Amino acid sequence: MFRTIQKDLGQFKTLPSQRKATIILLIGLLFIASVVVGSLLTGGSKKVDEQPTTGTDATTQPETRPSTALALVPNEATLKIGASQKIEVTLSRIPVAAADIVLSFDPAVFDVSGVTNGTVFSNVIVNKVDTTAGEIKFSASVSPSKKDDLKEGTVFSFTVKAKKEAASSALDFVKREKDGTITALNGENTLGVTNGALLKVTK
């Protein structure tokens, strides 16, 4: 093979200068073409490798934070003037460490009494009925010595007494930035849905 190369080189040297230049130019062009083709093939392979994965595995689902549900039970009732109805405030979906609950009522239609702690919290912080503003304020938490004793169920109960006829009178959870209804777990407000009650009072 070495002798063959020497022979080819010898023959190349005997060629005219113009022929030599042509051969050198052709070799150069072939070299450049091979470099360009190799570069294109390498780039195409890289692009295929970098294509994003599609399908279920590549889809990121948004995280949904668990939240509580507060409700009044019963959520509907018909009372006669002078009659009483016990209402329970229930907590469901997830248990929490504390709650501040504010309920609104029409003091011209109902008297509210007997606000009593339920089974969810052991430590009552606020228990107040504001007959002027028509609000029930109740705040409670789990015992500091039993922080992991979290429950769902009845937060508190109260009794309304009808004193005036009303086609429909609402008992609602008050939601406001300051001094409103919240449920708390790990320092975050977890309040989700709230369901109040509509009471009818007849003669």
Buried (B, 14 or more C-beta within 10 A) or exposed (E): EEEEEEEEEEEEEEEEEEEEEEEEEEEEEEEEEEEEEEEEEEEEEEEEEEEEEEEEEEEEEEEEEEBBBBBBEEEEBEBEBEBEBEBBBBBEBBBBBBBBBBBBBBBEBBBBEBBBBBEBBBBBEEBEBBEEEBBBBBBBBBEEEEEEEBBBEBBBBBBBBBBEEBEEBBBBBBEEEEEBBBBBBEEEBBBBEBEBBBBBBEE
